[in-house]
């Protein structure tokens, strides 16, 4: 079973440091936990992985962002050109996912619509919303 092992190349990804082929591997494992202060790049990292999930360019990634993901099998996926192949293997649950999939509820007063950013009530309505995170299936 191949897993995402490294972000081999990275350029123009907001606050995330640039990575080159000579940069030491991240040596990612099957399960990884990313936590850091606000504004440190967690959402950008989740959007990088979401690009693999969707197999196409993501509008919320910075203009000019490029990256290359390397699997433990040696396969490489490059953004924005060569992303297809992992669409059914990566699933990202982040704020973008909630905004795209959570129905807007009518407000009690004053008209309009509202959607809470809290996924608590949403968890029972969507099978992928049981927890925050990034899921990957076997990439083989």
HUHUQUI-V186747 format. One record per backbone hydrogen bond with DSSP energy under -0.5 kcal/mol. NH is the residue of the N-H (numbers start at 1). CO is the residue of the C=O. Records with the same first field share a line. If there is no record, write none. Layout:
NH=CO  CO
This chain:
5=3  70
6=70
8=6  68
9=68
10=19
11=66
14=12
16=13
19=10
23=20
28=5
35=33
40=37
45=41
46=42
47=43
48=44
49=45
50=46
51=47
52=48
53=49
54=50
55=51
56=51
59=57
61=58
65=62
66=11
67=79
68=9
69=77
70=6
71=75
72=3
74=71
77=69
78=82
79=67
82=78
83=81
86=83
89=86
90=86
91=135
93=133
94=92
98=94
99=95
100=96
101=97
102=98
103=101
105=114
107=112
114=105
123=119  120
125=122
126=122
129=126
130=127
131=128
133=93
135=91
137=89
139=2
